[in-house]
Amino acid sequence: MDRKQTNVKTSIRNFILALILLLTTNVLMGVILVKISKDALRTQIEARMLDVSNTAAAQIDGEVLKNIKAEHKNSADYNRTLDILRSFQDNIELDYIYGVNPEPDGTFTFTIDPDREDPAEFGESIQTTEALLNAAKGKSDVDKEAHADEWGRFYSAYSPIFDADGKVVGIIGVDFSAEWYENAMNANRSVAVIVTLVAMTIGIVLSFVIMSQNRKRFTEMLNRLEDLDDLTQKLDKQIMEGSIKRLEMLPESESHMLKTLAQGEAIEEHSVNEYEAVNSSIEKVYDKLRHYAKYVESRVEYDDTTGVRNKVSYRSRVKEIDEQISSGKAVFSAAFLDINGLKKIYTHHGFEAGERLLYECARMLKHVFGKESVYHVTGDEFIILADKKQSWEMKDLFAEFEKELEKYNEEHVHENLLSVAKGFVTFDPEKHRNYRQLFVEVKAACDKDKEEYYARKTAEI
């Protein structure tokens, strides 16, 4: 009958809409996953590029660099700086590393270039980019777009070099092949596409199974509705034939009852949930999407090896601290820690032994300072950013950390012992205009502690 045909058409239309929604959701999930993964990968690649340029810049003496001229080539200071840059050129996966001098007129020129085959001439002009301009202002940065020059097409990272007065006296530039960068950015796309196609295939199969089951249930319901409709028509005829002449004379209560029996009660319609299983499948897709988003976020925010916050999270926190310093609301202490002798342990006892010490050090730091305050920045180094902590509180916390170290070493006396060089500084608005100045001070404190440790080791021998 017409009603049945209408309901069947409605059911098919609803199924098609549900199927379109399911497919759209899966496609959307794939697009979002690709974007999330791509953004996370971009952040990690840029962080690695900045690590290289920042590390190189940190090893260059700004007081020496600002006095080096083209005519000083082959001088002791020139060669010492050249050797530092060349060690990065030879030992790290990059294309070029070089010194850059910001000129008074706003342009930039090459200084020391360690490339053995085709080095840039001292004083030769270099292409200006936004990242290079930011480095000249004292902020390390990475090119967001590739640039091309006579040596090829590259993405570059730039880090400033400061003199004793905190003035930018030079810049370290590091070039990475644009092809390498873009291939890395696109590496996860095929995986996301496969996941999306699999999810779509499963969704389509599941939808047809559900549709088949619902059509059977819906057909049975329509058959019962047809029988019920025939019966109500007979009842309607009998009721109306026997009561039509009396309707106006009956009391309101009886008149209303008869009209209701004959014409049907005005019932509020409730939509039948024919696609409960489909909706459940869509909800599962949403759950999967939330789960994937949460996993990517954890890779971005936390370090796999140590379980503490990583460099991406650290850079975000440093930005917040600089904003707090600018607004006069900063109250914190910072600590820098470096595991002594970890490279030798890697060399003589293997990678797993070194990773074990990294993990144990992070575990103790989390226990003493709290998981959210500890950052694994690179290699064997950790940074602690302790909010609202004063100097005396940091001394107490490091005393507790020393006890943890002693306890660990006593329990592992026949294994690799854990020794950590450390230094901390409490923010002083009279001394520190930004986080960078405090970092330089706290890094120097850690380096001093490390030197004293190795001096004691030498004396013991």
C-alpha positions, 0 to 999 in steps of 0.5 A, a space after each residue: 500500500 502507499 503507506 508501506 511504500 512511503 516507509 520503505 522509501 524513507 528507510 532507504 533514504 535514511 540508510 543512504 544518508 547514514 551511509 553518506 554520513 559514515 563515509 564522510 566521517 571516515 574521510 574527515 577522520 583521515 584528513 584530520 589524522 593526516 593534518 595532526 600527524 603532519 603538524 606534529 611531524 613538522 614541529 619535531 623536524 623544526 625542533 631538530 633543526 633548531 637543536 642543531 643551530 642552537 647547539 652550534 651557536 652555543 659553542 661559538 664565543 660571541 666575544 671572539 666572533 664579533 672581532 673576526 674579519 675576512 683578513 683574519 682567515 687562518 688566525 687561531 680564533 678563525 680556525 677554532 670557530 671553523 673547526 667547531 662548525 666543521 665538526 657539525 658539518 662532518 658529523 650531523 645529517 645536514 647540508 650546510 652550516 655557516 656563520 652569518 653577519 647582520 650588516 648595519 644596513 639590514 642585509 646579511 653576509 656570510 662569515 665562516 663557511 666550513 664547506 670544503 668543496 664550495 664555501 661561500 666567500 667571507 662577506 658574500 651576500 646571503 638571501 634574507 628570510 623571515 627566520 633570518 630577520 628573527 635571528 638577528 633580533 635574538 630569536 632562533 627561528 626556522 624557515 616556513 617556506 623553502 628558499 633557493 640559491 646557487 647551492 640548491 633549494 633548502 629550509 634553514 634554521 638560524 640561531 643568534 650568537 650573543 656577546 657578553 652584553 647580550 647583543 647579537 654579534 652573529 648568526 649560525 645558519 643551518 641548511 637542510 635539503 628541501 627535498 628531504 624536508 618535504 619527503 619527511 613531511 609526506 611520509 605518513 600520508 600513505 599510512 593515513 590513506 590506508 587506514 582511512 580506506 580500511 575504515 571506509 571498507 569496514 564501514 560500508 560492509 557493516 552498513 549493508 549488514 545493518 541495513 539487511 537486518 533492519 529491512 527485515 525488522 522493518 518489513 515485519 513491522 510494516 506487515 503488522 501495521 497493514 493488518 492493524 490498519 485493516 482492523 482499524 478501518 473495520 472498527 472505524 466503520 462499525 463505530 461511526 455507523 453505530 454512533 454518528 447520529 448520537 455524537 452531538 447528543 452524548 455528553 462531552 466525555 463519551 463524545 470525545 471517546 467515540 471520536 477518538 475510537 473512530 478517528 484515532 488518538 492524536 498521538 505524539 510521534 516518536 521516530 523509530 531508531 531504525 539505524 541504531 547500529 549505524 549510529 553506534 558505528 559512527 560513534 565508534 569512529 568518533 571514539 577512534 578519532 579522539 583516541 588517535 588525536 590523544 596519542 599524537 598529542 602525547 608523542 608531541 608533548 612527551 618523550 618516549 624514552 623518559 616519559 617526561 615532557 619533550 622539547 616541543 613542550 619545553 619551547 611552549 613553556 619557555 614562551 609562556 615564561 617570557 610572557 610572564 617575565 614581560 608582564 612582571 608575573 614570573 616566579 620560578 626557578 630553573 635547573 639544568 642537569 647533565 648525566 655524567 659519562 653517559 656517552 662512555 656508557 653508550 660506547 662501552 656498555 651499549 645503547 640499552 644501558 645508557 637508555 636505562 640511566 636516562 629513564 632512571 634519572 627521569 623517574 627520580 626527577 619526576 618523583 622529586 620535582 613533579 612530572 609536569 616540571 621536568 623536560 628532556 631536551 636532548 641527549 643526556 640533558 634535562 631541564 627543570 622549570 619549577 613554578 613558584 619555587 624559591 632558591 631555598 626550596 630548590 636546595 631542599 628538592 636537590 637534597 632529596 634528589 641526591 638521596 634518591 641518587 645515593 639510594 639508586 647507586 647503593 641498590 645497583 652497585 654492580 651496575 652502571 652508577 648514575 652521576 648527574 651534574 646540575 645547577 639551578 638559578 632562581 629568577 631575579 627580575 633585577 638580573 634577568 630580562 628574559 628566559 634566555 639570560 637565566 638559561 645561560 646562567 643556569 647552564 653555566 652553573 651545570 657546566 661548572 658542576 660537571 667540571 668539578 666532578 671530572 676534576 675529582 675523578 681525575 684526582 682520585 685516579 
